[in-house]
């Protein structure tokens, strides 16, 4: 009976300790998990802030590049001057209309390519010359006709429709288009945030310069002829995109209140609880908690600075409900694990108690039987003889010692076998790792150009083959940029091949850092390089090529010469559905040589 009580005490002790440990673990884990989810929520909002700021900066830079490209067109200044001088004269109306039509096409093309809300061109006096608006509902482009009486000539366009007289109509005004820029026309480029038509927007202003006849001097002088103004609003499409990228809800506010966003019930940004030092350059501090329609949110406020004051605020919000649900979900999982552990522990506890009590019971019966002279088993004669022997205890001790020695011998043999197995496994793992490393190195040497570290020609064509098939299957754009370093032979001849190799290495590094993560730069051969851009149309490809061309001019060389300034001629082509990748290479190569023949250091579009 005493042995049975010992068994029950063991069972009760193990179960009680297990329950206490499980409860303590669940309490500590729940507190830790809640804090972890709160930290993850803050980290998510910080990450969302960086994504928003990086996206806005990228859009602003692309908008400036596109606006600058239109303003810097070689004939734009003279065109604006010509229209200003002769729009109210008796000049040939067909010639004037053709000039207006071409200017409107350039304006509309910029708006479509750069996805701008509005694009306007003003002359030197601040009067509107041409414009284009793309607000999602309708697309308008037009110009201001000065004679026989001032009026707007509007081309009402649908997507893909050409600008022609068929779509032309006259209006006295167009919403959100100002006929006059006003005073103080800027003399330099200006990019700033402002509120336009109730939306927070990026406004880009680039002066137009060109040659014009000066009646006072009787000569042509290069002076400011006008201004290109582009507007890109932060609309619902951008908000939805930022929300998907950051995995948060996004609201955009102007100084007047809510503009667009994923939480229309949140009308005014709530700054309570935010330190006064929080600013656009310190957005990590602008964190607080709010409640909207009974639902709690953690939020990060990002002030958007205008010319003289805050133009608006972008808010990233993460629901408290998600944090609470995740916390309770993890607590529930831990409870199931604890319950399952108890179910698994109980049989082991039962076994452990029996493993202690059962041998003791058996020994007790044997000893009691021997003491009583009972026939316990087939070995009863030996046990009776043992009971009569004074040395019985010594014999049992010898038996126990023999058993211990036997167990030790078996364990030693098992340990030796385990050591041999472990040694064999270690050798096999080492050999496997060495073979894997050698295979990876062979694969790298087969695919990577040793000088530049980029993909070599063979690897590039394998990647291009897969990308071509994917592009045709999904009917997505695939853009190819062919790049040839200008005057590279003269660098080799003047400074030697080691310097030439360094130039190629630096150009390869420049391509690797300038290209996007989805792009594939490679060394095509000699001084020729290529960049394969998936999901990229011709307009985006030209923008990418221009960015690479500008980046090449910033390369610094660790050589004892200072006048190495490599440039490159580039050809850009987009894969057609009815052509092979080799045909695209031929077109892009021809465009590259067209850029070389046109004076080098430029980008040419494949025909």
C-alpha positions as CSV (number, residue, x, y, z in Angstrom):
1,X,0.0,0.0,0.0
2,X,2.8,2.4,0.8
3,X,4.4,1.7,-2.6
4,X,1.0,2.5,-4.3
5,X,0.8,5.8,-2.3
6,X,4.3,6.7,-3.6
7,X,3.1,6.1,-7.2
8,X,0.0,8.4,-6.7
9,X,2.2,11.1,-5.1
10,X,4.6,11.0,-8.1
11,X,1.7,11.3,-10.6
12,X,0.1,14.2,-8.7
13,X,3.4,16.1,-8.3
14,X,4.3,15.9,-12.0
15,X,0.9,17.0,-13.2
16,X,0.7,19.9,-10.7
17,X,4.2,21.1,-11.6
18,X,3.3,20.8,-15.3
19,X,0.1,22.9,-14.8
20,X,2.0,25.6,-12.9
21,X,4.8,25.8,-15.5
22,X,2.3,25.9,-18.4
23,X,0.3,28.8,-16.8
24,X,3.4,30.7,-15.9
25,X,4.7,30.2,-19.4
26,X,1.4,31.3,-21.0
27,X,1.3,34.5,-18.9
28,X,4.9,35.5,-19.7
29,X,4.5,34.6,-23.3
30,X,1.3,36.5,-23.7
31,X,2.9,39.7,-22.3
32,X,5.9,39.1,-24.5
33,X,3.8,38.5,-27.6
34,X,1.7,41.6,-27.0
35,X,4.8,43.8,-26.8
36,X,6.3,42.1,-29.8
37,X,3.2,42.8,-31.9
38,X,3.2,46.4,-30.7
39,X,6.9,46.7,-31.7
40,X,6.0,45.1,-35.1
41,X,3.2,47.6,-35.5
42,X,5.5,50.5,-34.9
43,X,8.1,49.0,-37.2
44,X,5.4,48.6,-39.8
45,X,4.4,52.2,-39.6
46,X,8.1,53.3,-39.7
47,X,8.5,51.2,-42.8
48,X,5.3,52.6,-44.3
49,X,6.6,56.1,-43.7
50,X,9.9,55.3,-45.6
51,X,7.9,53.6,-48.5
52,X,5.7,56.7,-48.8
53,X,8.5,59.2,-48.7
54,X,10.6,57.2,-51.2
55,X,7.7,56.7,-53.6
56,X,6.9,60.4,-53.5
57,X,10.5,61.4,-54.0
58,X,10.8,59.0,-56.9
59,X,7.6,60.4,-58.5
60,X,8.8,63.9,-58.0
61,X,12.2,63.2,-59.6
62,X,10.6,61.5,-62.6
63,X,8.2,64.4,-63.0
64,X,11.0,66.9,-63.0
65,X,13.0,64.9,-65.5
66,X,10.0,64.6,-67.8
67,X,9.1,68.3,-67.5
68,X,12.7,69.3,-68.0
69,X,12.9,67.1,-71.2
70,X,9.9,69.0,-72.7
71,X,11.3,72.4,-71.6
72,X,14.7,71.6,-73.0
73,X,13.5,70.5,-76.5
74,X,15.8,72.3,-79.0
75,X,13.0,74.1,-80.8
76,X,10.5,74.7,-78.0
77,X,11.7,78.2,-77.2
78,X,11.7,79.4,-80.7
79,X,8.2,77.8,-81.2
80,X,6.7,79.6,-78.2
81,X,8.4,82.9,-79.4
82,X,7.0,82.4,-83.0
83,X,3.5,81.7,-81.7
84,X,3.7,84.8,-79.4
85,X,4.8,87.0,-82.2
86,X,2.5,85.9,-84.9
87,X,-0.6,84.5,-83.2
88,X,-2.4,87.8,-83.6
89,X,-1.0,88.7,-87.0
90,X,-2.3,87.9,-90.4
91,X,0.2,85.0,-90.8
92,X,-0.8,81.8,-92.6
93,X,-3.5,80.2,-90.4
94,X,-2.7,76.7,-91.5
95,X,0.9,77.1,-90.6
96,X,-0.1,78.5,-87.2
97,X,-2.5,75.6,-86.6
98,X,0.1,73.1,-87.5
99,X,2.5,74.7,-85.1
100,X,-0.1,74.7,-82.4
101,X,-1.0,71.1,-83.1
102,X,2.6,69.9,-82.8
103,X,3.0,71.9,-79.5
104,X,-0.2,70.4,-78.2
105,X,1.0,66.9,-79.2
106,X,4.3,67.4,-77.2
107,X,2.3,68.7,-74.2
108,X,-0.1,65.8,-74.3
109,X,2.6,63.3,-74.8
110,X,4.4,64.5,-71.7
111,X,1.2,64.3,-69.7
112,X,0.5,60.8,-70.9
113,X,4.0,59.4,-70.6
114,X,4.7,60.9,-67.1
115,X,1.1,60.3,-65.9
116,X,0.6,63.9,-65.0
117,X,-2.7,65.5,-64.1
118,X,-2.0,68.7,-65.9
119,X,0.6,70.1,-68.1
120,X,0.7,73.8,-69.3
121,X,3.0,75.9,-71.4
122,X,3.1,79.7,-70.9
123,X,4.9,82.3,-73.0
124,X,7.2,84.9,-71.6
125,X,4.4,87.3,-70.7
126,X,2.7,84.6,-68.6
127,X,-0.1,83.9,-71.2
128,X,-1.2,80.3,-71.7
129,X,-0.1,78.7,-75.0
130,X,-1.0,75.0,-74.8
131,X,-2.2,72.6,-72.1
132,X,-3.3,69.0,-71.4
133,X,-5.4,67.6,-68.5
134,X,-5.8,63.9,-67.6
135,X,-8.2,63.7,-64.6
136,X,-9.4,60.1,-65.2
137,X,-12.8,61.2,-66.4
138,X,-11.8,62.9,-69.6
139,X,-8.6,63.8,-71.4
140,X,-8.3,67.3,-72.8
141,X,-5.6,69.0,-74.8
142,X,-5.6,72.3,-76.5
143,X,-4.2,75.8,-77.1
144,X,-5.2,79.4,-76.9
145,X,-6.0,81.1,-80.2
146,X,-5.4,84.8,-80.1
147,X,-7.2,85.8,-83.4
148,X,-9.7,86.6,-84.7
149,X,-10.7,86.6,-81.0
150,X,-9.2,85.0,-78.0
151,X,-10.5,81.5,-77.2
152,X,-9.6,78.0,-76.2
153,X,-9.3,75.3,-78.9
154,X,-9.9,72.0,-77.3
155,X,-9.1,68.4,-78.4
156,X,-11.4,66.1,-76.5
157,X,-9.6,62.8,-76.6
158,X,-10.2,59.2,-75.7
159,X,-7.3,56.8,-74.9
160,X,-5.1,56.3,-78.0
161,X,-7.0,58.9,-80.1
162,X,-4.9,61.1,-82.4
163,X,-4.9,64.9,-82.1
164,X,-6.6,66.2,-85.3
165,X,-9.3,68.7,-86.4
166,X,-11.9,66.0,-86.0
167,X,-11.7,66.2,-82.2
168,X,-11.4,70.0,-82.1
169,X,-13.9,72.3,-80.5
170,X,-14.0,75.8,-79.0
171,X,-14.6,76.8,-75.4
172,X,-14.3,80.0,-73.4
173,X,-12.7,78.3,-70.4
174,X,-11.6,75.0,-68.9
175,X,-11.9,74.1,-65.2
176,X,-8.6,74.2,-63.3
177,X,-6.7,75.7,-66.3
178,X,-5.5,79.3,-65.7
179,X,-5.2,81.4,-68.9
180,X,-2.5,83.5,-67.2
181,X,0.4,82.4,-65.0
182,X,0.5,85.7,-63.2
183,X,3.5,87.8,-62.0
184,X,6.9,86.7,-60.9
185,X,7.5,83.9,-63.5
186,X,10.4,81.8,-62.1
187,X,13.7,82.0,-63.8
188,X,14.9,78.7,-62.4
189,X,13.5,75.2,-62.0
190,X,11.1,74.8,-59.0
191,X,9.5,71.7,-57.6
192,X,7.1,72.0,-54.6
193,X,4.1,70.5,-53.0
194,X,0.8,72.5,-53.2
195,X,-2.9,72.0,-53.0
196,X,-4.5,71.8,-56.5
197,X,-8.2,71.4,-57.0
198,X,-8.6,70.0,-53.5
199,X,-5.8,67.4,-53.9
200,X,-2.2,67.5,-52.6
201,X,0.0,67.6,-55.6
202,X,3.6,68.1,-56.9
203,X,3.9,71.2,-59.0
204,X,7.0,71.4,-61.2
205,X,8.0,74.6,-63.1
206,X,10.8,74.6,-65.6
207,X,11.7,77.7,-67.7
208,X,11.9,77.6,-71.5
209,X,14.9,79.2,-73.1
210,X,15.5,79.8,-76.7
211,X,16.9,82.1,-79.4
212,X,14.7,85.0,-80.3
213,X,15.1,88.2,-82.4
214,X,15.6,91.3,-80.3
215,X,14.3,94.4,-82.0
216,X,16.5,96.7,-79.9
217,X,19.8,95.0,-80.7
218,X,18.8,93.5,-84.1
219,X,20.3,90.2,-83.1
220,X,19.1,86.8,-81.9
221,X,19.6,86.3,-78.2
222,X,19.1,83.3,-75.9
223,X,16.5,84.4,-73.3
224,X,13.6,82.9,-71.4
225,X,10.7,82.4,-73.8
226,X,8.2,80.8,-71.4
227,X,7.5,78.2,-68.7
228,X,6.4,74.6,-68.5
229,X,4.2,73.8,-65.5
230,X,3.3,70.2,-64.7
231,X,1.0,69.0,-61.9
232,X,0.8,65.4,-60.5
233,X,-1.8,64.9,-57.8
234,X,-1.8,62.4,-55.0
235,X,-5.0,60.7,-56.0
236,X,-6.9,57.6,-54.9
237,X,-4.9,55.3,-57.3
238,X,-1.6,56.3,-55.7
239,X,-3.1,56.0,-52.2
240,X,-4.3,52.4,-53.0
241,X,-0.8,51.6,-54.4
242,X,0.9,52.9,-51.2
243,X,-1.6,51.0,-49.1
244,X,-0.7,47.7,-50.8
245,X,3.0,48.4,-50.6
246,X,3.0,49.3,-46.9
247,X,0.2,47.0,-45.7
248,X,-1.4,49.9,-43.9
249,X,-4.4,52.2,-44.5
250,X,-3.4,55.6,-46.0
251,X,-5.2,59.0,-45.7
252,X,-4.1,62.2,-47.4
253,X,-5.1,65.6,-45.9
254,X,-4.7,69.1,-47.1
255,X,-4.8,72.1,-44.8
256,X,-8.6,72.1,-45.2
257,X,-9.0,68.4,-44.2
258,X,-9.5,65.0,-45.8
259,X,-8.6,64.7,-49.5
260,X,-8.4,61.0,-50.4
261,X,-7.7,57.8,-48.6
262,X,-8.8,54.4,-47.3
263,X,-10.5,55.8,-44.2
264,X,-13.1,58.5,-45.3
265,X,-14.5,58.8,-41.8
266,X,-11.1,60.2,-40.6
267,X,-11.6,63.9,-41.6
268,X,-8.8,65.8,-39.9
269,X,-5.3,64.7,-38.9
270,X,-5.0,64.1,-35.1
271,X,-1.7,65.4,-33.8
272,X,-2.4,65.0,-30.1
273,X,0.3,63.1,-28.3
274,X,2.9,63.8,-31.0
275,X,6.1,65.5,-29.8
276,X,6.4,69.1,-31.0
277,X,9.8,68.3,-32.6
278,X,8.2,65.9,-35.1
279,X,8.6,67.1,-38.7
280,X,8.9,65.9,-42.2
281,X,12.6,65.2,-41.6
282,X,11.8,63.3,-38.3
283,X,8.7,61.3,-39.1
284,X,9.7,58.5,-36.7
285,X,8.6,60.7,-33.8
286,X,5.1,61.5,-35.3
287,X,3.5,58.4,-33.8
288,X,0.3,58.3,-31.7
289,X,-3.0,56.5,-31.3
290,X,-6.5,57.5,-32.5
291,X,-10.0,56.1,-32.6
292,X,-12.2,56.4,-35.7
293,X,-15.8,55.2,-35.6
294,X,-15.1,53.2,-32.5
295,X,-12.1,51.4,-34.0
296,X,-8.6,52.1,-32.6
297,X,-5.6,52.7,-34.8
298,X,-1.9,53.4,-34.5
299,X,-0.8,56.1,-36.8
300,X,2.3,57.8,-38.2
301,X,1.8,61.3,-39.5
302,X,4.1,62.6,-42.3
303,X,3.9,66.4,-42.8
304,X,4.3,67.5,-46.5
305,X,6.0,70.8,-46.7
306,X,4.9,73.5,-49.2
307,X,6.8,76.6,-50.2
308,X,6.2,78.5,-47.0
309,X,4.1,76.2,-44.8
310,X,2.8,72.6,-44.5
311,X,0.8,71.9,-47.6
312,X,-0.7,68.7,-46.2
313,X,-0.3,65.6,-44.2
314,X,-0.1,61.9,-45.2
315,X,-1.1,59.4,-42.5
316,X,-0.3,55.7,-42.3
317,X,-2.7,53.8,-40.0
318,X,-2.5,50.3,-38.6
319,X,-5.5,48.8,-36.8
320,X,-5.3,47.9,-33.2
321,X,-7.8,45.1,-33.9
322,X,-5.1,43.4,-36.0
323,X,-2.6,43.5,-33.1
324,X,-5.2,42.3,-30.6
325,X,-6.4,39.5,-32.9
326,X,-2.8,38.4,-33.5
327,X,-2.1,38.4,-29.7
328,X,-5.2,36.4,-28.9
329,X,-4.5,34.0,-31.7
330,X,-1.0,33.4,-30.4
331,X,-2.3,32.9,-26.8
332,X,-4.9,30.4,-28.2
333,X,-2.1,28.5,-30.0
334,X,0.0,28.5,-26.8
335,X,-3.0,27.2,-24.8
336,X,-3.5,24.4,-27.3
337,X,0.2,23.6,-27.1
338,X,0.1,23.5,-23.3
339,X,-3.0,21.3,-23.3
340,X,-1.5,19.0,-25.8
341,X,1.7,18.9,-23.8
342,X,-0.2,17.9,-20.7
343,X,-1.9,15.1,-22.7
344,X,1.5,13.9,-23.8
345,X,3.1,14.3,-20.4
346,X,0.5,12.2,-18.5
347,X,1.2,8.9,-20.2
348,X,5.0,9.5,-19.7
349,X,4.2,10.4,-16.0
350,X,2.2,7.2,-15.6
351,X,5.0,5.2,-17.2
352,X,7.6,6.9,-15.0
353,X,5.6,6.2,-11.8
354,X,5.1,2.6,-12.8
355,X,8.8,2.2,-13.7
356,X,9.6,3.1,-10.1
357,X,6.8,1.4,-8.2
358,X,6.6,-1.9,-10.2
359,X,10.2,-3.0,-9.7
360,X,10.0,-2.2,-6.0
361,X,6.8,-4.2,-5.8
362,X,8.3,-7.1,-7.6
363,X,11.4,-7.1,-5.4
364,X,9.3,-6.9,-2.4
365,X,7.3,-9.9,-3.4
366,X,10.5,-11.9,-4.2
367,X,12.1,-11.0,-0.9
368,X,8.8,-11.7,0.9
369,X,8.5,-15.0,-0.8
370,X,12.0,-16.0,-0.2
371,X,11.7,-15.0,3.5
372,X,8.5,-17.0,3.7
373,X,10.0,-20.0,1.9
374,X,7.4,-19.8,-0.9
375,X,7.9,-21.1,-4.5
376,X,8.1,-17.8,-6.3
377,X,9.2,-19.0,-9.7
378,X,11.3,-21.5,-11.5
379,X,14.3,-20.2,-9.7
380,X,12.7,-20.9,-6.3
381,X,15.3,-23.5,-5.3
382,X,18.1,-21.0,-5.9
383,X,16.3,-18.3,-4.0
384,X,15.6,-20.7,-1.0
385,X,19.2,-21.6,-1.0
386,X,20.1,-17.9,-1.2
387,X,17.8,-17.3,1.9
388,X,19.6,-19.9,3.8
389,X,23.0,-18.5,2.9
390,X,24.4,-15.8,5.1
391,X,26.1,-14.3,2.1
392,X,22.8,-13.7,0.4
393,X,23.2,-10.0,0.5
394,X,26.6,-10.2,-1.0
395,X,25.3,-12.3,-3.9
396,X,22.6,-9.8,-4.6
397,X,25.1,-7.1,-4.5
398,X,27.4,-9.0,-6.9
399,X,24.4,-9.5,-9.2
400,X,23.6,-5.8,-9.2
401,X,27.2,-4.9,-9.8
402,X,27.4,-7.4,-12.7
403,X,24.3,-5.8,-14.2
404,X,25.8,-2.4,-13.8
405,X,29.0,-3.6,-15.4
406,X,27.0,-5.1,-18.2
407,X,25.1,-1.9,-18.8
408,X,28.3,0.1,-18.8
409,X,29.9,-2.2,-21.3
410,X,26.8,-2.0,-23.6
411,X,26.8,1.8,-23.3
412,X,30.5,1.9,-24.1
413,X,30.0,-0.1,-27.2
414,X,27.0,2.0,-28.2
415,X,29.0,5.2,-27.6
416,X,31.8,3.8,-29.8
417,X,29.3,3.0,-32.5
418,X,27.8,6.4,-32.2
419,X,31.2,8.1,-32.5
420,X,32.0,6.1,-35.6
421,X,28.6,7.0,-37.1
422,X,29.1,10.7,-36.2
423,X,32.6,10.7,-37.7
424,X,31.3,9.1,-40.9
425,X,28.4,11.6,-41.1
426,X,30.7,14.5,-40.5
427,X,33.0,13.3,-43.3
428,X,30.0,12.9,-45.7
429,X,28.7,16.3,-44.8
430,X,32.1,17.9,-45.4
431,X,32.5,16.1,-48.8
432,X,28.9,17.2,-49.7
433,X,29.6,20.8,-48.7
434,X,32.8,20.9,-50.7
435,X,31.1,19.4,-53.7
436,X,28.2,21.9,-53.4
437,X,30.7,24.8,-53.1
438,X,32.6,23.7,-56.1
439,X,29.4,23.3,-58.2
440,X,28.3,26.8,-57.2
441,X,31.6,28.3,-58.1
442,X,31.6,26.5,-61.5
443,X,28.1,27.8,-62.1
444,X,29.1,31.3,-61.1
445,X,32.2,31.2,-63.4
446,X,30.0,30.0,-66.2
447,X,27.4,32.8,-65.9
448,X,29.4,35.8,-64.5
449,X,31.8,38.1,-66.4
450,X,35.1,38.0,-64.5
451,X,36.0,41.6,-65.2
452,X,32.7,43.5,-64.3
453,X,30.9,41.0,-62.1
454,X,27.8,41.2,-64.4
455,X,26.1,38.4,-66.2
456,X,28.0,37.4,-69.3
457,X,26.6,37.1,-72.8
458,X,25.6,33.4,-72.5
459,X,23.8,33.9,-69.2
460,X,22.1,37.0,-70.5
461,X,20.6,35.2,-73.5
462,X,19.3,32.4,-71.2
463,X,17.6,35.0,-69.0
464,X,16.4,36.9,-72.1
465,X,14.9,33.7,-73.6
466,X,12.8,33.1,-70.4
467,X,11.8,36.8,-70.2
468,X,10.8,36.8,-73.9
469,X,8.5,33.8,-73.4
470,X,7.0,35.2,-70.2
471,X,6.4,38.6,-72.0
472,X,4.6,37.0,-74.9
473,X,2.6,34.7,-72.7
474,X,1.4,37.4,-70.3
475,X,1.4,40.2,-73.0
476,X,3.6,42.4,-70.9
477,X,6.2,44.9,-72.1
478,X,9.9,43.8,-72.3
479,X,12.4,46.6,-72.9
480,X,16.1,46.2,-74.1
481,X,18.8,48.9,-73.7
482,X,21.9,48.4,-75.8
483,X,24.9,50.4,-74.5
484,X,28.2,51.1,-76.2
485,X,31.0,53.1,-74.4
486,X,32.0,56.0,-76.6
487,X,35.7,56.3,-77.7
488,X,36.8,53.3,-75.5
489,X,39.6,52.4,-77.9
490,X,41.2,55.8,-77.4
491,X,41.1,55.2,-73.6
492,X,42.9,51.9,-74.1
493,X,45.4,53.4,-76.5
494,X,46.2,56.4,-74.3
495,X,46.2,55.0,-70.8
496,X,46.7,51.3,-71.4
497,X,44.6,48.2,-70.9
498,X,44.7,48.2,-67.1
499,X,43.0,51.6,-67.0
500,X,40.6,50.4,-69.7
501,X,39.7,47.4,-67.6
502,X,39.1,49.7,-64.6
503,X,36.8,51.8,-66.7
504,X,34.8,48.7,-67.7
505,X,34.6,47.6,-64.1
506,X,33.3,51.0,-62.9
507,X,30.8,51.1,-65.7
508,X,29.6,47.6,-64.7
509,X,29.3,48.7,-61.1
510,X,27.4,51.8,-62.2
511,X,24.9,49.7,-64.2
512,X,24.4,47.3,-61.2
513,X,23.7,50.2,-58.8
514,X,21.6,52.3,-61.2
515,X,19.4,49.6,-62.6
516,X,16.2,48.6,-60.7
517,X,16.0,45.3,-58.8
518,X,13.8,43.9,-61.6
519,X,16.3,44.8,-64.3
520,X,19.1,42.5,-65.6
521,X,22.3,44.3,-66.6
522,X,25.0,42.3,-68.4
523,X,28.2,42.7,-70.4
524,X,27.4,42.0,-74.0
525,X,31.0,41.9,-75.2
526,X,34.1,44.3,-75.3
527,X,32.8,47.7,-74.4
528,X,29.2,46.9,-75.0
529,X,26.6,46.4,-72.3
530,X,22.9,45.6,-72.2
531,X,20.1,46.1,-69.7
532,X,16.9,43.9,-69.9
533,X,13.9,45.6,-68.2
534,X,10.8,43.5,-67.6
535,X,7.3,45.0,-67.4
536,X,8.8,48.2,-68.9
537,X,7.4,50.1,-71.9
538,X,9.4,52.2,-74.3
539,X,8.8,55.5,-72.4
540,X,10.0,54.0,-69.1
541,X,12.9,52.4,-70.9
542,X,14.0,55.7,-72.3
543,X,13.8,57.2,-68.8
544,X,15.8,54.3,-67.4
545,X,18.4,54.7,-70.2
546,X,18.7,58.5,-69.5
547,X,19.2,57.8,-65.8
548,X,22.0,55.3,-66.6
549,X,23.6,57.8,-69.1
550,X,23.6,60.5,-66.4
551,X,25.0,58.1,-63.8
552,X,27.9,57.2,-66.0
553,X,29.0,60.9,-65.9
554,X,29.4,60.7,-62.1
555,X,31.9,57.8,-62.1
556,X,35.2,58.4,-60.3
557,X,38.3,56.5,-61.1
558,X,41.2,55.6,-58.8
559,X,43.9,56.3,-61.4
560,X,46.5,59.1,-61.8
561,X,44.4,60.8,-64.5
562,X,41.6,63.2,-64.1
563,X,40.2,63.7,-67.6
564,X,38.6,60.3,-68.1
565,X,34.9,61.0,-68.6
566,X,33.3,58.0,-70.3
567,X,30.0,58.5,-72.1
568,X,27.8,56.0,-73.8
569,X,25.5,55.8,-76.8
570,X,22.3,53.8,-76.1
571,X,19.6,52.3,-78.2
572,X,16.2,51.4,-76.6
573,X,13.7,49.0,-78.0
574,X,10.5,47.3,-76.8
575,X,9.7,43.7,-77.8
576,X,6.9,43.4,-80.3
577,X,4.5,40.4,-80.1
578,X,5.4,39.3,-83.7
579,X,9.2,39.4,-83.4
580,X,11.9,37.3,-81.8
581,X,14.4,38.6,-79.2
582,X,17.2,38.4,-81.7
583,X,15.2,40.8,-84.0
584,X,14.7,43.1,-81.0
585,X,18.5,43.1,-80.5
586,X,19.0,44.0,-84.1
587,X,16.6,47.0,-83.7
588,X,18.1,48.2,-80.4
589,X,21.7,47.8,-81.9
590,X,20.7,49.9,-84.9
591,X,19.2,52.5,-82.6
592,X,22.5,52.5,-80.6
593,X,24.5,53.2,-83.8
594,X,22.0,55.9,-84.7
595,X,22.8,57.6,-81.4
596,X,26.6,57.3,-82.1
597,X,26.1,58.8,-85.6
598,X,24.1,61.6,-84.1
599,X,27.0,62.7,-81.9
600,X,27.3,60.1,-79.2
601,X,26.4,60.4,-75.5
602,X,22.6,60.2,-76.2
603,X,19.7,57.8,-76.2
604,X,17.9,56.7,-79.4
605,X,14.6,54.9,-79.7
606,X,14.5,51.8,-81.9
607,X,12.3,52.0,-85.0
